[in-house]
Structure formats: C-alpha cells, structure tokens
C-alpha cells in the first residue's frame, strides 16, 4: 500500500515532539550531505539545536496544525 503525504503526516503528528524534531533534522541533513559547505551544515545544526532547545524549555511558539495545513493548501492551490 502506497502512503500518501496526508497519511504520513497524520502518523508523524502523533509522535512526541522530540521524535518529530529528530525526523526533521534527519530530512534536512539528508539533502545537505552532498554539499561540501561546512557553513551550511553548521548553520542548520545551530538552527535545529536552537529549535529543539526552545521546545524543551517551553518557549517555542507553535501554530495550530489545522490552521497550518489550511495555509499550505491555500498557498499551493492558488
């Protein structure tokens, strides 16, 4: 059975925050592995570390999933 983006997204949002952030980190670095620039890697590493820290400390500001999906759908269907 082929997974759709919607099905995969539904499964992913059920994961704990820490695991979702690790998946994001993996995906971002997966594409950047072919680049030879240490500056890009270190910038992403810092960004991800800062975001994980904000989530852990409770200072991250999130948005409602349904509202975010509505914005995305509106942007890509226009």
Sine and cosine of phi, psi and omega as CSV:
sin_phi,cos_phi,sin_psi,cos_psi,sin_omega,cos_omega
0.00,0.00,0.78,-0.63,-0.01,-1.00
-0.99,0.10,0.72,-0.69,0.01,-1.00
-0.99,0.10,0.66,-0.75,0.10,-0.99
-1.00,-0.08,0.29,-0.96,0.03,-1.00
-0.86,0.51,-0.63,0.78,0.00,-1.00
-0.89,0.45,-0.68,0.73,0.01,-1.00
-0.91,0.41,-0.69,0.72,0.00,-1.00
-0.90,0.44,-0.68,0.73,0.02,-1.00
-0.88,0.48,-0.67,0.74,0.02,-1.00
-0.87,0.49,-0.66,0.75,0.04,-1.00
-0.92,0.39,-0.67,0.74,-0.05,-1.00
-0.91,0.40,-0.61,0.79,-0.04,-1.00
-0.94,0.34,-0.24,0.97,0.04,-1.00
-0.99,0.17,-0.25,0.97,-0.01,-1.00
-0.96,0.28,0.40,-0.92,0.10,-0.99
-0.89,0.46,0.43,-0.90,-0.05,-1.00
-0.80,0.60,-0.71,0.71,-0.04,-1.00
-0.85,0.53,-0.69,0.72,-0.01,-1.00
-0.93,0.37,-0.62,0.79,0.05,-1.00
-0.89,0.46,-0.66,0.75,0.01,-1.00
-0.91,0.41,-0.60,0.80,0.04,-1.00
-0.91,0.42,-0.61,0.79,0.04,-1.00
-0.91,0.42,-0.68,0.74,0.05,-1.00
-0.87,0.50,-0.71,0.70,0.01,-1.00
-0.85,0.52,-0.71,0.70,0.01,-1.00
-0.87,0.49,-0.73,0.68,-0.03,-1.00
-0.90,0.44,-0.69,0.73,0.01,-1.00
-0.89,0.46,-0.68,0.73,-0.01,-1.00
-0.97,0.24,-0.40,0.92,0.05,-1.00
-0.87,0.50,-0.70,0.71,0.01,-1.00
-0.96,0.27,-0.47,0.89,-0.06,-1.00
-1.00,0.06,-0.14,0.99,-0.04,-1.00
-0.88,0.48,-0.52,0.85,-0.05,-1.00
-0.98,0.22,-0.24,0.97,0.01,-1.00
-0.99,0.13,0.59,-0.81,-0.01,-1.00
-1.00,-0.07,0.10,0.99,-0.09,-1.00
-1.00,0.01,0.91,-0.41,0.06,-1.00
-0.93,0.36,-0.46,0.89,0.01,-1.00
-0.89,0.46,-0.68,0.74,0.00,-1.00
-0.91,0.40,-0.71,0.70,0.00,-1.00
-0.87,0.49,-0.70,0.71,-0.03,-1.00
-0.94,0.34,-0.55,0.83,0.05,-1.00
-0.91,0.41,-0.69,0.73,0.04,-1.00
-0.92,0.40,-0.65,0.76,0.01,-1.00
-0.86,0.51,-0.69,0.72,0.02,-1.00
-0.91,0.42,-0.70,0.72,0.00,-1.00
-0.87,0.49,-0.73,0.68,-0.01,-1.00
-0.91,0.41,-0.68,0.73,0.03,-1.00
-0.87,0.49,-0.69,0.72,0.03,-1.00
-0.88,0.47,-0.66,0.75,-0.02,-1.00
-0.93,0.36,-0.65,0.76,0.04,-1.00
-0.89,0.46,-0.69,0.73,0.02,-1.00
-0.87,0.49,-0.68,0.73,0.00,-1.00
-0.89,0.46,-0.64,0.77,0.04,-1.00
-0.91,0.41,-0.73,0.69,-0.01,-1.00
-0.87,0.49,-0.61,0.79,-0.03,-1.00
-1.00,0.10,-0.12,0.99,0.00,-1.00
0.98,0.22,0.31,0.95,-0.01,-1.00
-0.98,-0.21,-0.06,1.00,0.03,-1.00
-0.95,0.32,0.63,-0.77,0.03,-1.00
-0.95,-0.31,0.91,-0.42,-0.01,-1.00
-0.98,-0.19,0.13,-0.99,0.10,-1.00
-0.84,-0.55,0.40,-0.92,-0.01,-1.00
-0.88,0.48,0.72,-0.69,-0.04,-1.00
-0.84,0.54,-0.74,0.67,-0.04,-1.00
-0.88,0.47,-0.65,0.76,0.04,-1.00
-0.91,0.41,-0.65,0.76,0.02,-1.00
-0.89,0.45,-0.69,0.72,0.01,-1.00
-0.90,0.43,-0.59,0.81,0.05,-1.00
-0.89,0.45,-0.68,0.74,0.03,-1.00
-0.89,0.46,-0.69,0.72,0.00,-1.00
-0.89,0.45,-0.74,0.68,0.00,-1.00
-0.88,0.48,-0.68,0.74,-0.01,-1.00
-0.89,0.45,-0.67,0.74,-0.03,-1.00
-0.90,0.43,-0.65,0.76,-0.09,-1.00
-1.00,-0.03,-0.13,0.99,0.05,-1.00
-0.98,-0.20,-0.11,0.99,0.00,-1.00
-0.99,0.16,0.00,0.00,0.00,0.00
